[in-house]
Amino acid sequence: MKQPYLCQVRYLTMGLLLLSCFVSCSRSSDHHQLDVQTNYRVYFKVSGFETQISPLEGRLASGRIGASMSGTLGRNQEQYLYFWSFNDTSLVPDIALNSQATITCNPGQSTPIDFAAGYAKDSFPAGLSLSIRGLESVVFQMPLSGAASVTAFGFDMGSSNTGPKDFTILYSNDGSTYHTLSASNPFTNMSSQARNSYAFRLDTLPLDLHRSLYIKILPLAGDRSQVSGYNPATGVTRIDNVYLMGTRDTNAAFPYQQLEYFIFRESDSMLYAHGSIDLAQHDPDFQLNLPAGRYLAHLVAYFSQKPLIWSDTLARASTHFLANAPDNAQASIYGFADTLGVYGDQLVQTTLKRYYSQIQFQFTDPEGLDRITEVWVVPLHAIPYYAPFNPLMNPPEISYTGDSVFRPRFDVNSRSFAFNQFLGNPMHPVPLRYRIYLLGQSGLLRQFEVSHAIPNNVKLTFKGRALSYGTGFGISLDEQWQSEQEIDF
């Protein structure tokens, strides 16, 4: 009679142990209980590319220029076309209408430059400023191609007790003939390296927007009654927050200004949501209603003369890819790819990163470059593609219709041209190889090939003679983007 009772106790004990184990395992699991019947609001806050493509929007009022971040591009919005903060210890502008902008201190001399404590402006912290000992002149060259108007130029300036306390500012549209913008601009703050802010209206100047604007600053002794005597050889000048204001001709430069988003279910790799936002008309932020679960998200913002090359929109995440045609070489492309868990209403911060590197050719010929009327760039490498969720995907078949053709205006001050090379976000350096054809009125002047392997988000410069044979191109890689390389050829 006791045996059945013992069996019941044994079974009851085993049942309690199993229940305890189940409860314990349930509590230690990091899996969420998914309510697939409920949709949650997911708001995507998109950032990262505004300062590159849609820079600071400014307003001119009472002789002062202020600015705030703008999330969308506007043809008629006054904004920074160029801005140098110098906070990354380089002469590369933080905001640039064109990548070929330059700063030249004491032209014709090997004057060393330095960086010292700077001044804060708008969203840029005080950081650093450009510091030059023995400054005789400084020239800012700013290509205007892509601008609809140019309205103002400004900067902050200070100097040591023996440095200049006044300056003359001039402008040129060809780099050789200069006109006075303001002959005398005395400092109001005479203390050593005290801040003096200047802004000059340019909207009445007869500028050719297809050429560059050159601004030249010539230091002057100024009033010395409150400071030491002027020593032009040892006095130190600081310049910071250099900017050019105007409006961009964005519609003409980039007919395609889009943000594309792809949301895949992680469970089966199927596309769940896809959409496109016109960045010329709308902010990049958007909201989706998603059921609970895990997703793969890919966001791409691009400013381009042609559509990008995509995989079929019905492709799974494992075969989803992006590419760009070689003849769309001025396109600026930014992206974000990551996993996303949705278990309630939430805000997703997405920072888009560059999906391209810049390729620049700097020609060192002393003369004769004006004979070049066209430059053809033919890629000899496989067209790069980016598959964010399958790095080992077999290369897709990518077809394109033409190569890149450039018509740069070479002169004594402009000896280079540049384009963007789409790479996506590869894990390893990508080997690139180009054949360059230089053409003139009489036909082909020269052809040559260059090659180098680079990662994404770098500036690669090939440097050498364009029309002279028997010399190689040098290569440099600029880490100021993320990296910059220069190669002699």
PETA-V256957 format. One record per backbone hydrogen bond with DSSP energy under -0.5 kcal/mol. CO is the residue of the C=O (numbers start at 1). NH is the residue of the N-H. If there is no record, write none. Layout:
co: (CO:CO)
nh: (NH:NH)
This chain:
co: (1:2:3:4:5:6:7:8:9:10:11:12:13:14:15:16:17:18:19:20:21:22:23:24:25:32:34:35:35:38:40:40:41:41:42:42:43:43:44:44:45:47:49:49:49:50:53:56:57:59:59:61:64:64:66:68:74:74:78:79:79:81:82:83:83:83:84:86:95:98:102:104:106:109:112:114:116:121:123:124:127:129:130:131:132:132:137:138:139:139:140:140:141:142:144:146:149:151:151:152:153:154:155:156:157:158:159:160:162:165:166:167:168:169:169:170:171:172:176:179:182:188:191:196:198:200:202:205:207:208:211:212:213:214:214:215:216:217:217:218:220:220:221:224:231:235:235:236:237:238:239:240:242:243:244:244:245:245:246:247:247:248:249:250:255:256:257:257:258:259:260:261:262:262:263:263:264:265:269:270:273:275:277:277:278:278:279:286:288:288:290:293:294:294:295:296:297:298:299:300:301:302:303:304:308:309:312:316:316:317:321:322:323:325:328:329:331:332:333:334:335:336:338:340:340:341:342:346:347:348:348:349:350:350:353:355:355:357:358:358:359:360:361:361:362:368:369:371:374:375:376:376:377:377:378:384:386:386:387:390:396:402:404:406:408:413:414:415:417:419:420:421:429:430:432:433:433:434:434:435:436:436:437:437:438:438:439:439:440:443:446:448:450:452:454:457:457:458:458:459:459:460:461:461:462:463:463:464:473:473:474:474:475:475:476:476:477:477:477:478:478:478:478:483:483:484:484:485:485:486:486:487:487:488:488:489)
nh: (5:6:7:8:9:10:11:12:13:14:15:16:17:18:19:20:21:22:23:24:25:26:27:28:29:34:36:38:292:292:42:290:43:346:44:288:45:348:46:286:350:352:52:53:54:54:55:80:68:61:66:64:61:66:59:57:77:248:58:81:246:97:244:85:94:95:242:89:83:101:141:139:109:111:133:131:129:124:125:121:118:116:239:114:135:237:106:217:104:141:142:215:102:213:147:249:247:202:203:245:200:243:198:240:196:238:193:163:231:187:220:185:218:181:182:216:179:214:178:171:169:190:194:157:155:153:205:207:209:211:144:214:142:172:216:140:170:138:219:168:165:166:165:227:235:134:135:160:132:158:130:156:84:154:81:82:151:152:79:148:149:250:253:254:257:304:279:280:302:277:300:275:264:298:272:273:296:269:317:265:263:261:259:279:281:282:73:44:42:290:40:342:266:267:340:264:338:262:336:260:334:258:332:256:310:323:315:319:320:320:311:386:309:328:331:420:333:303:355:301:353:299:297:295:342:343:293:43:349:45:350:351:47:352:335:423:424:421:360:460:419:462:363:417:464:371:372:373:439:406:378:437:379:404:435:324:322:388:390:393:398:327:377:375:410:415:411:363:361:359:422:357:431:454:452:380:381:436:450:378:438:448:376:439:445:446:373:374:443:440:438:436:434:432:430:482:483:358:460:478:485:360:476:487:362:474:489:364:488:489:463:488:486:487:461:486:479:484:485:459:481:482:483:459:479:477:478:461:477:475:476:463:475:473:474:473)
